[in-house]
């Protein structure tokens, strides 16, 4: 079986909307690109209403992973 190379790594899993805004602010301030994958619970309508139960996973490019961890203090 061939191994697939991925260019992104999971930085944080199951992050709330408030947490994601804080992390986003820090990453943008330090010029670190990221990708959020939202796990919608209850459908899109609930997400559009800023539901507290919506969670996301934050992914970082492999080259920036160590810098992102250092900036976030992990």
PQR file with spaces between the fields and no chain letter, atoms N, CA, C, O and H, PARSE charges and radii, in Angstrom:
ATOM       1  N    UNK     1       0.836   -1.169    0.000 -0.4000 1.5000
ATOM       2  CA   UNK     1       0.000    0.000    0.000 -0.0000 2.0000
ATOM       3  C    UNK     1       0.893    1.248    0.000  0.5500 1.7000
ATOM       4  O    UNK     1       1.832    1.344    0.791 -0.5500 1.4000
ATOM       5  N    UNK     2       0.603    2.177   -0.868 -0.4000 1.5000
ATOM       6  CA   UNK     2       1.394    3.402   -0.981 -0.0000 2.0000
ATOM       7  C    UNK     2       0.988    4.396    0.102  0.5500 1.7000
ATOM       8  O    UNK     2      -0.192    4.525    0.430 -0.5500 1.4000
ATOM       9  H    UNK     2      -0.160    2.099   -1.511  0.4000 1.0000
ATOM      10  N    UNK     3       1.973    5.093    0.649 -0.4000 1.5000
ATOM      11  CA   UNK     3       1.695    6.118    1.642 -0.0000 2.0000
ATOM      12  C    UNK     3       1.366    7.418    0.948  0.5500 1.7000
ATOM      13  O    UNK     3       2.023    7.794   -0.022 -0.5500 1.4000
ATOM      14  H    UNK     3       2.931    4.988    0.382  0.4000 1.0000
ATOM      15  N    UNK     4       0.362    8.100    1.434 -0.4000 1.5000
ATOM      16  CA   UNK     4       0.011    9.398    0.878 -0.0000 2.0000
ATOM      17  C    UNK     4       0.676   10.487    1.699  0.5500 1.7000
ATOM      18  O    UNK     4       0.662   10.443    2.930 -0.5500 1.4000
ATOM      19  H    UNK     4      -0.172    7.794    2.222  0.4000 1.0000
ATOM      20  N    UNK     5       1.251   11.450    1.028 -0.4000 1.5000
ATOM      21  CA   UNK     5       1.874   12.571    1.711 -0.0000 2.0000
ATOM      22  C    UNK     5       0.825   13.654    1.927  0.5500 1.7000
ATOM      23  O    UNK     5       0.112   14.025    0.994 -0.5500 1.4000
ATOM      24  H    UNK     5       1.263   11.486    0.029  0.4000 1.0000
ATOM      25  N    UNK     6       0.731   14.148    3.121 -0.4000 1.5000
ATOM      26  CA   UNK     6      -0.179   15.251    3.393 -0.0000 2.0000
ATOM      27  C    UNK     6       0.642   16.491    3.722  0.5500 1.7000
ATOM      28  O    UNK     6       1.738   16.396    4.276 -0.5500 1.4000
ATOM      29  H    UNK     6       1.310   13.846    3.879  0.4000 1.0000
ATOM      30  N    UNK     7       0.112   17.622    3.384 -0.4000 1.5000
ATOM      31  CA   UNK     7       0.830   18.865    3.640 -0.0000 2.0000
ATOM      32  C    UNK     7       0.254   19.628    4.816  0.5500 1.7000
ATOM      33  O    UNK     7       0.684   20.746    5.098 -0.5500 1.4000
ATOM      34  H    UNK     7      -0.778   17.699    2.934  0.4000 1.0000
ATOM      35  N    UNK     8      -0.710   19.045    5.505 -0.4000 1.5000
ATOM      36  CA   UNK     8      -1.289   19.722    6.650 -0.0000 2.0000
ATOM      37  C    UNK     8      -1.348   18.784    7.846  0.5500 1.7000
ATOM      38  O    UNK     8      -1.485   17.569    7.706 -0.5500 1.4000
ATOM      39  H    UNK     8      -1.060   18.136    5.277  0.4000 1.0000
ATOM      40  N    UNK     9      -1.242   19.381    9.016 -0.4000 1.5000
ATOM      41  CA   UNK     9      -1.319   18.608   10.251 -0.0000 2.0000
ATOM      42  C    UNK     9      -2.370   19.219   11.156  0.5500 1.7000
ATOM      43  O    UNK     9      -2.613   20.426   11.123 -0.5500 1.4000
ATOM      44  H    UNK     9      -1.131   20.368    9.130  0.4000 1.0000
ATOM      45  N    UNK    10      -2.979   18.384   11.952 -0.4000 1.5000
ATOM      46  CA   UNK    10      -3.995   18.837   12.894 -0.0000 2.0000
ATOM      47  C    UNK    10      -3.319   19.571   14.040  0.5500 1.7000
ATOM      48  O    UNK    10      -2.462   19.019   14.730 -0.5500 1.4000
ATOM      49  H    UNK    10      -2.781   17.405   11.978  0.4000 1.0000
ATOM      50  N    UNK    11      -3.714   20.813   14.231 -0.4000 1.5000
ATOM      51  CA   UNK    11      -3.171   21.609   15.328 -0.0000 2.0000
ATOM      52  C    UNK    11      -4.041   21.459   16.577  0.5500 1.7000
ATOM      53  O    UNK    11      -3.530   21.215   17.670 -0.5500 1.4000
ATOM      54  H    UNK    11      -4.410   21.261   13.670  0.4000 1.0000
ATOM      55  N    UNK    12      -5.343   21.604   16.410 -0.4000 1.5000
ATOM      56  CA   UNK    12      -6.293   21.471   17.524 -0.0000 2.0000
ATOM      57  C    UNK    12      -7.551   20.802   17.011  0.5500 1.7000
ATOM      58  O    UNK    12      -7.956   21.035   15.872 -0.5500 1.4000
ATOM      59  H    UNK    12      -5.758   21.801   15.522  0.4000 1.0000
ATOM      60  N    UNK    13      -8.170   19.982   17.827 -0.4000 1.5000
ATOM      61  CA   UNK    13      -9.405   19.295   17.459 -0.0000 2.0000
ATOM      62  C    UNK    13     -10.539   19.735   18.375  0.5500 1.7000
ATOM      63  O    UNK    13     -10.316   20.077   19.536 -0.5500 1.4000
ATOM      64  H    UNK    13      -7.841   19.793   18.752  0.4000 1.0000
ATOM      65  N    UNK    14     -11.752   19.724   17.844 -0.4000 1.5000
ATOM      66  CA   UNK    14     -12.964   20.073   18.592 -0.0000 2.0000
ATOM      67  C    UNK    14     -12.848   21.395   19.339  0.5500 1.7000
ATOM      68  O    UNK    14     -13.020   21.461   20.556 -0.5500 1.4000
ATOM      69  H    UNK    14     -11.934   19.447   16.900  0.4000 1.0000
ATOM      70  N    UNK    15     -12.557   22.433   18.586 -0.4000 1.5000
ATOM      71  CA   UNK    15     -12.397   23.768   19.132 -0.0000 2.0000
ATOM      72  C    UNK    15     -13.728   24.504   19.015  0.5500 1.7000
ATOM      73  O    UNK    15     -14.384   24.432   17.975 -0.5500 1.4000
ATOM      74  H    UNK    15     -12.417   22.379   17.597  0.4000 1.0000
ATOM      75  N    UNK    16     -14.127   25.199   20.051 -0.4000 1.5000
ATOM      76  CA   UNK    16     -15.372   25.969   20.012 -0.0000 2.0000
ATOM      77  C    UNK    16     -15.179   27.220   19.155  0.5500 1.7000
ATOM      78  O    UNK    16     -14.055   27.576   18.801 -0.5500 1.4000
ATOM      79  H    UNK    16     -13.594   25.258   20.896  0.4000 1.0000
ATOM      80  N    UNK    17     -16.277   27.872   18.832 -0.4000 1.5000
ATOM      81  CA   UNK    17     -16.226   29.058   17.987 -0.0000 2.0000
ATOM      82  C    UNK    17     -15.427   30.182   18.654  0.5500 1.7000
ATOM      83  O    UNK    17     -14.670   30.879   17.979 -0.5500 1.4000
ATOM      84  H    UNK    17     -17.190   27.584   19.120  0.4000 1.0000
ATOM      85  N    UNK    18     -15.583   30.364   19.955 -0.4000 1.5000
ATOM      86  CA   UNK    18     -14.850   31.405   20.674 -0.0000 2.0000
ATOM      87  C    UNK    18     -13.349   31.116   20.665  0.5500 1.7000
ATOM      88  O    UNK    18     -12.530   32.004   20.428 -0.5500 1.4000
ATOM      89  H    UNK    18     -16.198   29.798   20.503  0.4000 1.0000
ATOM      90  N    UNK    19     -13.010   29.854   20.931 -0.4000 1.5000
ATOM      91  CA   UNK    19     -11.603   29.445   20.909 -0.0000 2.0000
ATOM      92  C    UNK    19     -10.988   29.624   19.534  0.5500 1.7000
ATOM      93  O    UNK    19      -9.847   30.069   19.412 -0.5500 1.4000
ATOM      94  H    UNK    19     -13.675   29.133   21.124  0.4000 1.0000
ATOM      95  N    UNK    20     -11.743   29.278   18.494 -0.4000 1.5000
ATOM      96  CA   UNK    20     -11.210   29.379   17.134 -0.0000 2.0000
ATOM      97  C    UNK    20     -10.923   30.826   16.771  0.5500 1.7000
ATOM      98  O    UNK    20      -9.963   31.097   16.049 -0.5500 1.4000
ATOM      99  H    UNK    20     -12.670   28.916   18.593  0.4000 1.0000
ATOM     100  N    UNK    21     -11.732   31.761   17.253 -0.4000 1.5000
ATOM     101  CA   UNK    21     -11.492   33.184   16.985 -0.0000 2.0000
ATOM     102  C    UNK    21     -10.208   33.650   17.655  0.5500 1.7000
ATOM     103  O    UNK    21      -9.451   34.426   17.074 -0.5500 1.4000
ATOM     104  H    UNK    21     -12.512   31.541   17.839  0.4000 1.0000
ATOM     105  N    UNK    22      -9.956   33.179   18.882 -0.4000 1.5000
ATOM     106  CA   UNK    22      -8.727   33.539   19.585 -0.0000 2.0000
ATOM     107  C    UNK    22      -7.505   32.966   18.883  0.5500 1.7000
ATOM     108  O    UNK    22      -6.503   33.659   18.710 -0.5500 1.4000
ATOM     109  H    UNK    22     -10.572   32.548   19.354  0.4000 1.0000
ATOM     110  N    UNK    23      -7.586   31.705   18.479 -0.4000 1.5000
ATOM     111  CA   UNK    23      -6.472   31.051   17.790 -0.0000 2.0000
ATOM     112  C    UNK    23      -6.231   31.727   16.442  0.5500 1.7000
ATOM     113  O    UNK    23      -5.087   31.961   16.052 -0.5500 1.4000
ATOM     114  H    UNK    23      -8.400   31.142   18.619  0.4000 1.0000
ATOM     115  N    UNK    24      -7.319   32.039   15.734 -0.4000 1.5000
ATOM     116  CA   UNK    24      -7.213   32.712   14.439 -0.0000 2.0000
ATOM     117  C    UNK    24      -6.478   34.042   14.571  0.5500 1.7000
ATOM     118  O    UNK    24      -5.625   34.365   13.745 -0.5500 1.4000
ATOM     119  H    UNK    24      -8.249   31.849   16.051  0.4000 1.0000
ATOM     120  N    UNK    25      -6.806   34.814   15.608 -0.4000 1.5000
ATOM     121  CA   UNK    25      -6.168   36.109   15.833 -0.0000 2.0000
ATOM     122  C    UNK    25      -4.655   35.941   16.009  0.5500 1.7000
ATOM     123  O    UNK    25      -3.875   36.698   15.430 -0.5500 1.4000
ATOM     124  H    UNK    25      -7.499   34.552   16.279  0.4000 1.0000
ATOM     125  N    UNK    26      -4.243   34.960   16.800 -0.4000 1.5000
ATOM     126  CA   UNK    26      -2.816   34.733   17.057 -0.0000 2.0000
ATOM     127  C    UNK    26      -2.105   34.264   15.785  0.5500 1.7000
ATOM     128  O    UNK    26      -1.014   34.739   15.469 -0.5500 1.4000
ATOM     129  H    UNK    26      -4.876   34.346   17.270  0.4000 1.0000
ATOM     130  N    UNK    27      -2.728   33.330   15.056 -0.4000 1.5000
ATOM     131  CA   UNK    27      -2.102   32.818   13.839 -0.0000 2.0000
ATOM     132  C    UNK    27      -1.968   33.897   12.777  0.5500 1.7000
ATOM     133  O    UNK    27      -0.933   33.984   12.117 -0.5500 1.4000
ATOM     134  H    UNK    27      -3.615   32.944   15.313  0.4000 1.0000
ATOM     135  N    UNK    28      -2.987   34.715   12.603 -0.4000 1.5000
ATOM     136  CA   UNK    28      -2.914   35.802   11.613 -0.0000 2.0000
ATOM     137  C    UNK    28      -1.860   36.829   11.985  0.5500 1.7000
ATOM     138  O    UNK    28      -1.138   37.321   11.118 -0.5500 1.4000
ATOM     139  H    UNK    28      -3.828   34.644   13.140  0.4000 1.0000
ATOM     140  N    UNK    29      -1.766   37.153   13.264 -0.4000 1.5000
ATOM     141  CA   UNK    29      -0.779   38.120   13.725 -0.0000 2.0000
ATOM     142  C    UNK    29       0.639   37.634   13.409  0.5500 1.7000
ATOM     143  O    UNK    29       1.542   38.443   13.196 -0.5500 1.4000
ATOM     144  H    UNK    29      -2.353   36.753   13.968  0.4000 1.0000
ATOM     145  N    UNK    30       0.831   36.321   13.378 -0.4000 1.5000
ATOM     146  CA   UNK    30       2.154   35.742   13.136 -0.0000 2.0000
ATOM     147  C    UNK    30       2.319   35.207   11.713  0.5500 1.7000
ATOM     148  O    UNK    30       3.257   34.458   11.436 -0.5500 1.4000
ATOM     149  H    UNK    30       0.097   35.664   13.551  0.4000 1.0000
ATOM     150  N    UNK    31       1.412   35.587   10.811 -0.4000 1.5000
ATOM     151  CA   UNK    31       1.485   35.188    9.394 -0.0000 2.0000
ATOM     152  C    UNK    31       1.545   33.675    9.201  0.5500 1.7000
ATOM     153  O    UNK    31       2.344   33.180    8.407 -0.5500 1.4000
ATOM     154  H    UNK    31       0.651   36.194   11.035  0.4000 1.0000
ATOM     155  N    UNK    32       0.713   32.952    9.916 -0.4000 1.5000
ATOM     156  CA   UNK    32       0.638   31.496    9.795 -0.0000 2.0000
ATOM     157  C    UNK    32      -0.705   31.160    9.169  0.5500 1.7000
ATOM     158  O    UNK    32      -1.757   31.498    9.712 -0.5500 1.4000
ATOM     159  H    UNK    32       0.063   33.354   10.562  0.4000 1.0000
ATOM     160  N    UNK    33      -0.663   30.496    8.025 -0.4000 1.5000
ATOM     161  CA   UNK    33      -1.914   30.129    7.374 -0.0000 2.0000
ATOM     162  C    UNK    33      -2.484   28.874    8.028  0.5500 1.7000
ATOM     163  O    UNK    33      -1.751   28.031    8.547 -0.5500 1.4000
ATOM     164  H    UNK    33       0.192   30.222    7.584  0.4000 1.0000
ATOM     165  N    UNK    34      -3.800   28.775    7.989 -0.4000 1.5000
ATOM     166  CA   UNK    34      -4.488   27.677    8.651 -0.0000 2.0000
ATOM     167  C    UNK    34      -5.750   27.337    7.880  0.5500 1.7000
ATOM     168  O    UNK    34      -6.153   28.066    6.973 -0.5500 1.4000
ATOM     169  H    UNK    34      -4.395   29.460    7.567  0.4000 1.0000
ATOM     170  N    UNK    35      -6.365   26.232    8.245 -0.4000 1.5000
ATOM     171  CA   UNK    35      -7.609   25.780    7.636 -0.0000 2.0000
ATOM     172  C    UNK    35      -8.503   25.265    8.748  0.5500 1.7000
ATOM     173  O    UNK    35      -8.068   24.478    9.589 -0.5500 1.4000
ATOM     174  H    UNK    35      -6.038   25.640    8.982  0.4000 1.0000
ATOM     175  N    UNK    36      -9.754   25.709    8.755 -0.4000 1.5000
ATOM     176  CA   UNK    36     -10.714   25.234    9.745 -0.0000 2.0000
ATOM     177  C    UNK    36     -11.692   24.295    9.078  0.5500 1.7000
ATOM     178  O    UNK    36     -12.260   24.623    8.036 -0.5500 1.4000
ATOM     179  H    UNK    36     -10.108   26.348    8.072  0.4000 1.0000
ATOM     180  N    UNK    37     -11.893   23.139    9.663 -0.4000 1.5000
ATOM     181  CA   UNK    37     -12.890   22.191    9.180 -0.0000 2.0000
ATOM     182  C    UNK    37     -13.963   22.093   10.260  0.5500 1.7000
ATOM     183  O    UNK    37     -13.724   21.557   11.343 -0.5500 1.4000
ATOM     184  H    UNK    37     -11.431   22.873   10.509  0.4000 1.0000
ATOM     185  N    UNK    38     -15.152   22.619    9.949 -0.4000 1.5000
ATOM     186  CA   UNK    38     -16.234   22.669   10.927 -0.0000 2.0000
ATOM     187  C    UNK    38     -16.998   21.363   10.968  0.5500 1.7000
ATOM     188  O    UNK    38     -17.347   20.803    9.929 -0.5500 1.4000
ATOM     189  H    UNK    38     -15.347   23.054    9.070  0.4000 1.0000
ATOM     190  N    UNK    39     -17.255   20.883   12.169 -0.4000 1.5000
ATOM     191  CA   UNK    39     -18.066   19.701   12.424 -0.0000 2.0000
ATOM     192  C    UNK    39     -19.425   20.204   12.868  0.5500 1.7000
ATOM     193  O    UNK    39     -19.632   20.502   14.044 -0.5500 1.4000
ATOM     194  H    UNK    39     -16.972   21.339   13.013  0.4000 1.0000
ATOM     195  N    UNK    40     -20.343   20.297   11.932 -0.4000 1.5000
ATOM     196  CA   UNK    40     -21.642   20.891   12.220 -0.0000 2.0000
ATOM     197  C    UNK    40     -22.538   19.889   12.929  0.5500 1.7000
ATOM     198  O    UNK    40     -22.748   18.773   12.453 -0.5500 1.4000
ATOM     199  H    UNK    40     -20.174   20.055   10.976  0.4000 1.0000
ATOM     200  N    UNK    41     -23.052   20.298   14.056 -0.4000 1.5000
ATOM     201  CA   UNK    41     -23.992   19.480   14.815 -0.0000 2.0000
ATOM     202  C    UNK    41     -25.343   20.170   14.741  0.5500 1.7000
ATOM     203  O    UNK    41     -25.524   21.247   15.308 -0.5500 1.4000
ATOM     204  H    UNK    41     -22.882   21.204   14.443  0.4000 1.0000
ATOM     205  N    UNK    42     -26.274   19.567   14.058 -0.4000 1.5000
ATOM     206  CA   UNK    42     -27.590   20.157   13.964 -0.0000 2.0000
ATOM     207  C    UNK    42     -27.855   20.861   12.652  0.5500 1.7000
ATOM     208  O    UNK    42     -28.876   21.535   12.518 -0.5500 1.4000
ATOM     209  H    UNK    42     -26.127   18.692   13.597  0.4000 1.0000
ATOM     210  N    UNK    43     -26.984   20.731   11.695 -0.4000 1.5000
ATOM     211  CA   UNK    43     -27.237   21.284   10.371 -0.0000 2.0000
ATOM     212  C    UNK    43     -26.683   22.680   10.179  0.5500 1.7000
ATOM     213  O    UNK    43     -26.194   23.312   11.116 -0.5500 1.4000
ATOM     214  H    UNK    43     -26.154   20.184   11.803  0.4000 1.0000
ATOM     215  N    UNK    44     -26.770   23.141    8.960 -0.4000 1.5000
ATOM     216  CA   UNK    44     -26.214   24.424    8.568 -0.0000 2.0000
ATOM     217  C    UNK    44     -26.948   25.590    9.222  0.5500 1.7000
ATOM     218  O    UNK    44     -26.320   26.586    9.582 -0.5500 1.4000
ATOM     219  H    UNK    44     -27.167   22.628    8.199  0.4000 1.0000
ATOM     220  N    UNK    45     -28.239   25.486    9.378 -0.4000 1.5000
ATOM     221  CA   UNK    45     -29.005   26.574    9.983 -0.0000 2.0000
ATOM     222  C    UNK    45     -28.512   26.883   11.388  0.5500 1.7000
ATOM     223  O    UNK    45     -28.419   28.045   11.783 -0.5500 1.4000
ATOM     224  H    UNK    45     -28.749   24.678    9.086  0.4000 1.0000
ATOM     225  N    UNK    46     -28.198   25.843   12.134 -0.4000 1.5000
ATOM     226  CA   UNK    46     -27.691   26.021   13.495 -0.0000 2.0000
ATOM     227  C    UNK    46     -26.342   26.733   13.469  0.5500 1.7000
ATOM     228  O    UNK    46     -26.068   27.585   14.314 -0.5500 1.4000
ATOM     229  H    UNK    46     -28.274   24.898   11.814  0.4000 1.0000
ATOM     230  N    UNK    47     -25.488   26.375   12.485 -0.4000 1.5000
ATOM     231  CA   UNK    47     -24.175   26.999   12.364 -0.0000 2.0000
ATOM     232  C    UNK    47     -24.309   28.478   12.031  0.5500 1.7000
ATOM     233  O    UNK    47     -23.573   29.306   12.567 -0.5500 1.4000
ATOM     234  H    UNK    47     -25.711   25.683   11.798  0.4000 1.0000
ATOM     235  N    UNK    48     -25.232   28.809   11.162 -0.4000 1.5000
ATOM     236  CA   UNK    48     -25.408   30.199   10.765 -0.0000 2.0000
ATOM     237  C    UNK    48     -25.919   31.049   11.920  0.5500 1.7000
ATOM     238  O    UNK    48     -25.765   32.270   11.904 -0.5500 1.4000
ATOM     239  H    UNK    48     -25.831   28.136   10.727  0.4000 1.0000
ATOM     240  N    UNK    49     -26.515   30.432   12.904 -0.4000 1.5000
ATOM     241  CA   UNK    49     -26.990   31.138   14.087 -0.0000 2.0000
ATOM     242  C    UNK    49     -25.939   31.170   15.185  0.5500 1.7000
ATOM     243  O    UNK    49     -26.259   31.452   16.340 -0.5500 1.4000
ATOM     244  H    UNK    49     -26.641   29.440   12.917  0.4000 1.0000
ATOM     245  N    UNK    50     -24.671   30.881   14.833 -0.4000 1.5000
ATOM     246  CA   UNK    50     -23.550   30.882   15.783 -0.0000 2.0000
ATOM     247  C    UNK    50     -23.796   29.947   16.965  0.5500 1.7000
ATOM     248  O    UNK    50     -23.655   30.340   18.123 -0.5500 1.4000
ATOM     249  H    UNK    50     -24.411   30.652   13.895  0.4000 1.0000
ATOM     250  N    UNK    51     -24.160   28.730   16.663 -0.4000 1.5000
ATOM     251  CA   UNK    51     -24.460   27.735   17.685 -0.0000 2.0000
ATOM     252  C    UNK    51     -23.235   27.450   18.544  0.5500 1.7000
ATOM     253  O    UNK    51     -22.114   27.357   18.043 -0.5500 1.4000
ATOM     254  H    UNK    51     -24.275   28.410   15.722  0.4000 1.0000
ATOM     255  N    UNK    52     -23.465   27.314   19.823 -0.4000 1.5000
ATOM     256  CA   UNK    52     -22.383   26.997   20.757 -0.0000 2.0000
ATOM     257  C    UNK    52     -21.916   25.555   20.615  0.5500 1.7000
ATOM     258  O    UNK    52     -20.820   25.222   21.065 -0.5500 1.4000
ATOM     259  H    UNK    52     -24.375   27.390   20.230  0.4000 1.0000
ATOM     260  N    UNK    53     -22.722   24.688   19.998 -0.4000 1.5000
ATOM     261  CA   UNK    53     -22.350   23.287   19.873 -0.0000 2.0000
ATOM     262  C    UNK    53     -21.496   23.012   18.636  0.5500 1.7000
ATOM     263  O    UNK    53     -21.018   21.890   18.468 -0.5500 1.4000
ATOM     264  H    UNK    53     -23.612   24.958   19.632  0.4000 1.0000
ATOM     265  N    UNK    54     -21.291   23.999   17.771 -0.4000 1.5000
ATOM     266  CA   UNK    54     -20.450   23.813   16.590 -0.0000 2.0000
ATOM     267  C    UNK    54     -18.989   23.745   17.012  0.5500 1.7000
ATOM     268  O    UNK    54     -18.525   24.563   17.806 -0.5500 1.4000
ATOM     269  H    UNK    54     -21.679   24.910   17.907  0.4000 1.0000
ATOM     270  N    UNK    55     -18.286   22.789   16.488 -0.4000 1.5000
ATOM     271  CA   UNK    55     -16.866   22.606   16.801 -0.0000 2.0000
ATOM     272  C    UNK    55     -16.079   22.543   15.501  0.5500 1.7000
ATOM     273  O    UNK    55     -16.627   22.194   14.456 -0.5500 1.4000
ATOM     274  H    UNK    55     -18.663   22.125   15.843  0.4000 1.0000
ATOM     275  N    UNK    56     -14.797   22.880   15.563 -0.4000 1.5000
ATOM     276  CA   UNK    56     -13.974   22.797   14.362 -0.0000 2.0000
ATOM     277  C    UNK    56     -12.622   22.183   14.694  0.5500 1.7000
ATOM     278  O    UNK    56     -12.191   22.159   15.847 -0.5500 1.4000
ATOM     279  H    UNK    56     -14.352   23.165   16.412  0.4000 1.0000
ATOM     280  N    UNK    57     -11.969   21.691   13.656 -0.4000 1.5000
ATOM     281  CA   UNK    57     -10.590   21.213   13.740 -0.0000 2.0000
ATOM     282  C    UNK    57      -9.740   22.227   12.989  0.5500 1.7000
ATOM     283  O    UNK    57     -10.119   22.671   11.906 -0.5500 1.4000
ATOM     284  H    UNK    57     -12.319   21.711   12.719  0.4000 1.0000
ATOM     285  N    UNK    58      -8.607   22.593   13.547 -0.4000 1.5000
ATOM     286  CA   UNK    58      -7.732   23.575   12.921 -0.0000 2.0000
ATOM     287  C    UNK    58      -6.496   22.859   12.399  0.5500 1.7000
ATOM     288  O    UNK    58      -5.797   22.171   13.144 -0.5500 1.4000
ATOM     289  H    UNK    58      -8.299   22.232   14.427  0.4000 1.0000
ATOM     290  N    UNK    59      -6.238   23.032   11.112 -0.4000 1.5000
ATOM     291  CA   UNK    59      -5.101   22.411   10.440 -0.0000 2.0000
ATOM     292  C    UNK    59      -4.085   23.472   10.052  0.5500 1.7000
ATOM     293  O    UNK    59      -4.447   24.590    9.688 -0.5500 1.4000
ATOM     294  H    UNK    59      -6.806   23.591   10.507  0.4000 1.0000
ATOM     295  N    UNK    60      -2.813   23.112   10.132 -0.4000 1.5000
ATOM     296  CA   UNK    60      -1.700   23.992    9.796 -0.0000 2.0000
ATOM     297  C    UNK    60      -0.822   23.274    8.782  0.5500 1.7000
ATOM     298  O    UNK    60      -0.697   22.050    8.819 -0.5500 1.4000
ATOM     299  H    UNK    60      -2.519   22.203   10.427  0.4000 1.0000
ATOM     300  N    UNK    61      -0.208   24.040    7.871 -0.4000 1.5000
ATOM     301  CA   UNK    61       0.728   23.458    6.917 -0.0000 2.0000
ATOM     302  C    UNK    61       1.911   22.867    7.680  0.5500 1.7000
ATOM     303  O    UNK    61       2.344   23.420    8.691 -0.5500 1.4000
ATOM     304  H    UNK    61      -0.309   25.034    7.841  0.4000 1.0000
ATOM     305  N    UNK    62       2.419   21.762    7.200 -0.4000 1.5000
ATOM     306  CA   UNK    62       3.505   21.036    7.875 -0.0000 2.0000
ATOM     307  C    UNK    62       4.703   21.942    8.163  0.5500 1.7000
ATOM     308  O    UNK    62       5.312   21.842    9.228 -0.5500 1.4000
ATOM     309  H    UNK    62       2.066   21.313    6.379  0.4000 1.0000
ATOM     310  N    UNK    63       5.045   22.823    7.220 -0.4000 1.5000
ATOM     311  CA   UNK    63       6.202   23.693    7.402 -0.0000 2.0000
ATOM     312  C    UNK    63       6.019   24.708    8.534  0.5500 1.7000
ATOM     313  O    UNK    63       7.004   25.168    9.113 -0.5500 1.4000
ATOM     314  H    UNK    63       4.551   22.904    6.355  0.4000 1.0000
ATOM     315  N    UNK    64       4.793   25.055    8.850 -0.4000 1.5000
ATOM     316  CA   UNK    64       4.514   26.056    9.891 -0.0000 2.0000
ATOM     317  C    UNK    64       4.073   25.441   11.213  0.5500 1.7000
ATOM     318  O    UNK    64       3.796   26.165   12.169 -0.5500 1.4000
ATOM     319  H    UNK    64       3.993   24.682    8.381  0.4000 1.0000
ATOM     320  N    UNK    65       4.004   24.128   11.275 -0.4000 1.5000
ATOM     321  CA   UNK    65       3.447   23.459   12.448 -0.0000 2.0000
ATOM     322  C    UNK    65       4.224   23.784   13.727  0.5500 1.7000
ATOM     323  O    UNK    65       3.614   24.134   14.738 -0.5500 1.4000
ATOM     324  H    UNK    65       4.229   23.540   10.498  0.4000 1.0000
ATOM     325  N    UNK    66       5.540   23.678   13.706 -0.4000 1.5000
ATOM     326  CA   UNK    66       6.339   23.932   14.909 -0.0000 2.0000
ATOM     327  C    UNK    66       6.220   25.390   15.354  0.5500 1.7000
ATOM     328  O    UNK    66       6.135   25.671   16.549 -0.5500 1.4000
ATOM     329  H    UNK    66       6.036   23.394   12.885  0.4000 1.0000
ATOM     330  N    UNK    67       6.216   26.315   14.395 -0.4000 1.5000
ATOM     331  CA   UNK    67       6.070   27.732   14.706 -0.0000 2.0000
ATOM     332  C    UNK    67       4.703   27.999   15.340  0.5500 1.7000
ATOM     333  O    UNK    67       4.607   28.746   16.314 -0.5500 1.4000
ATOM     334  H    UNK    67       6.285   26.087   13.424  0.4000 1.0000
ATOM     335  N    UNK    68       3.651   27.396   14.794 -0.4000 1.5000
ATOM     336  CA   UNK    68       2.300   27.578   15.331 -0.0000 2.0000
ATOM     337  C    UNK    68       2.214   27.050   16.752  0.5500 1.7000
ATOM     338  O    UNK    68       1.618   27.699   17.612 -0.5500 1.4000
ATOM     339  H    UNK    68       3.728   26.790   14.002  0.4000 1.0000
ATOM     340  N    UNK    69       2.789   25.899   17.016 -0.4000 1.5000
ATOM     341  CA   UNK    69       2.777   25.336   18.368 -0.0000 2.0000
ATOM     342  C    UNK    69       3.498   26.277   19.343  0.5500 1.7000
ATOM     343  O    UNK    69       3.040   26.491   20.465 -0.5500 1.4000
ATOM     344  H    UNK    69       3.274   25.372   16.318  0.4000 1.0000
ATOM     345  N    UNK    70       4.628   26.832   18.900 -0.4000 1.5000
ATOM     346  CA   UNK    70       5.398   27.728   19.761 -0.0000 2.0000
ATOM     347  C    UNK    70       4.622   29.011   20.044  0.5500 1.7000
ATOM     348  O    UNK    70       4.598   29.492   21.177 -0.5500 1.4000
ATOM     349  H    UNK    70       5.000   26.658   17.988  0.4000 1.0000
ATOM     350  N    UNK    71       3.999   29.554   19.027 -0.4000 1.5000
ATOM     351  CA   UNK    71       3.245   30.803   19.171 -0.0000 2.0000
ATOM     352  C    UNK    71       2.050   30.624   20.092  0.5500 1.7000
ATOM     353  O    UNK    71       1.726   31.520   20.872 -0.5500 1.4000
ATOM     354  H    UNK    71       4.019   29.163   18.106  0.4000 1.0000
ATOM     355  N    UNK    72       1.398   29.480   20.007 -0.4000 1.5000
ATOM     356  CA   UNK    72       0.237   29.214   20.851 -0.0000 2.0000
ATOM     357  C    UNK    72       0.630   28.710   22.242  0.5500 1.7000
ATOM     358  O    UNK    72      -0.233   28.516   23.098 -0.5500 1.4000
ATOM     359  H    UNK    72       1.662   28.753   19.374  0.4000 1.0000
ATOM     360  N    UNK    73       1.930   28.499   22.469 -0.4000 1.5000
ATOM     361  CA   UNK    73       2.405   28.079   23.786 -0.0000 2.0000
ATOM     362  C    UNK    73       2.119   26.650   24.128  0.5500 1.7000
ATOM     363  O    UNK    73       1.815   26.328   25.277 -0.5500 1.4000
ATOM     364  H    UNK    73       2.631   28.657   21.773  0.4000 1.0000
ATOM     365  N    UNK    74       2.212   25.783   23.141 -0.4000 1.5000
ATOM     366  CA   UNK    74       1.951   24.355   23.375 -0.0000 2.0000
ATOM     367  C    UNK    74       3.197   23.539   23.230  0.5500 1.7000
ATOM     368  O    UNK    74       3.159   22.320   23.393 -0.5500 1.4000
ATOM     369  H    UNK    74       2.459   26.044   22.208  0.4000 1.0000
